[in-house]
Amino acid sequence: MDTKLFARIGAGAFVAIALTMSVLQLREERPEPLPEVITVFEPDGDRLPAQLRACAAMGELALSSPDCRAAWAEKRRRFLGVESDASEPAGDAAVDKSEAPAPLSEPQPAKGL
């Protein structure tokens, strides 16, 4: 016998086995997926999550609400892990006149000329 004949018989047997396995796999009933479980951690006595949800529901009106601004500041403070309770942002701090460098009264000559 030829080796080509054996190769063809082997290929045919492989295809037959693959088709049989595919049909058997399709006939099996799939198990029902488990229901999706979502757990949300909300510590007892903490009003911040409820206040943040209320601010989110307010939409654009929340931008002008001082309560929402305070809630967002607290959320940022907790997220960033800042321990100090600084009430004003660093960008809004005013610089005293005494701490500011005094302007030079005499013009400086150009270097290299």
C-alpha positions as CSV (number, residue, x, y, z in Angstrom):
1,M,0.0,0.0,0.0
2,D,1.0,3.6,-0.5
3,T,1.9,6.0,2.2
4,K,-0.4,8.5,0.6
5,L,-3.3,6.1,1.3
6,F,-2.4,5.9,5.0
7,A,-2.1,9.7,5.2
8,R,-5.5,10.1,3.6
9,I,-7.1,7.5,6.0
10,G,-5.5,9.2,9.0
11,A,-6.7,12.7,7.8
12,G,-10.2,11.3,7.3
13,A,-10.2,9.7,10.8
14,F,-9.0,13.0,12.3
15,V,-11.7,15.0,10.7
16,A,-14.4,12.4,11.7
17,I,-13.2,12.5,15.3
18,A,-13.1,16.3,15.3
19,L,-16.7,16.5,14.0
20,T,-17.9,13.9,16.5
21,M,-16.4,15.8,19.4
22,S,-17.8,19.1,18.1
23,V,-21.3,17.6,17.9
24,L,-21.1,16.1,21.4
25,Q,-19.9,19.4,22.8
26,L,-22.8,21.3,21.2
27,R,-25.3,18.8,22.6
28,E,-24.3,19.3,26.2
29,E,-26.3,21.7,28.3
30,R,-24.4,24.7,29.4
31,P,-24.6,25.4,33.1
32,E,-26.5,28.6,34.0
33,P,-24.2,31.5,34.8
34,L,-24.0,32.5,38.4
35,P,-25.9,35.7,39.2
36,E,-23.7,38.8,39.3
37,V,-22.9,39.9,42.8
38,I,-21.9,43.4,43.4
39,T,-20.7,44.4,46.9
40,V,-20.3,48.0,47.8
41,F,-18.4,48.9,51.0
42,E,-20.1,51.7,52.9
43,P,-18.9,52.2,56.5
44,D,-21.5,52.7,59.1
45,G,-22.1,56.3,60.1
46,D,-20.2,57.8,57.2
47,R,-22.5,60.3,55.4
48,L,-19.9,61.1,52.6
49,P,-21.0,58.4,50.1
50,A,-24.7,59.4,50.4
51,Q,-23.8,63.1,50.0
52,L,-21.6,62.4,47.0
53,R,-24.5,60.5,45.3
54,A,-26.8,63.4,46.0
55,C,-24.3,65.8,44.5
56,A,-24.0,63.6,41.4
57,A,-27.8,63.6,41.1
58,M,-27.9,67.4,41.2
59,G,-25.9,67.8,38.0
60,E,-24.6,71.2,37.2
61,L,-26.3,72.7,40.3
62,A,-23.8,70.9,42.4
63,L,-21.0,73.1,41.1
64,S,-22.4,76.1,43.1
65,S,-23.4,74.2,46.2
66,P,-21.0,74.7,49.1
67,D,-22.1,71.3,50.6
68,C,-21.0,69.5,47.5
69,R,-17.8,71.4,47.3
70,A,-17.0,70.4,50.9
71,A,-17.9,66.8,50.1
72,W,-15.6,66.7,47.1
73,A,-12.8,68.3,49.1
74,E,-13.2,65.6,51.8
75,K,-13.2,62.9,49.2
76,R,-10.0,64.2,47.7
77,R,-8.5,64.5,51.1
78,R,-9.3,60.9,51.9
79,F,-8.2,59.6,48.5
80,L,-4.9,61.4,48.6
81,G,-4.3,60.5,52.2
82,V,-3.7,64.0,53.4
83,E,-3.7,64.1,57.2
84,S,-3.7,67.9,57.7
85,D,-7.1,69.6,57.6
86,A,-6.0,72.6,55.5
87,S,-9.1,74.6,54.7
88,E,-7.6,76.7,51.9
89,P,-5.9,75.3,48.8
90,A,-2.2,76.1,48.3
91,G,-2.8,78.2,45.2
92,D,-5.1,80.6,47.0
93,A,-2.6,81.4,49.8
94,A,-1.8,85.1,49.8
95,V,1.9,86.2,50.0
96,D,2.7,88.9,52.5
97,K,4.5,91.9,51.2
98,S,7.3,91.4,53.8
99,E,7.9,87.9,52.5
100,A,8.0,88.9,48.8
101,P,11.4,89.7,47.4
102,A,11.9,93.5,47.0
103,P,12.4,94.7,43.4
104,L,15.8,96.0,42.5
105,S,15.9,99.8,42.3
106,E,19.0,100.0,40.0
107,P,19.0,98.4,36.6
108,Q,21.7,95.7,36.2
109,P,24.2,95.9,33.3
110,A,24.0,93.3,30.6
111,K,26.4,90.4,31.0
112,G,28.9,89.7,28.3
113,L,29.0,93.1,26.7
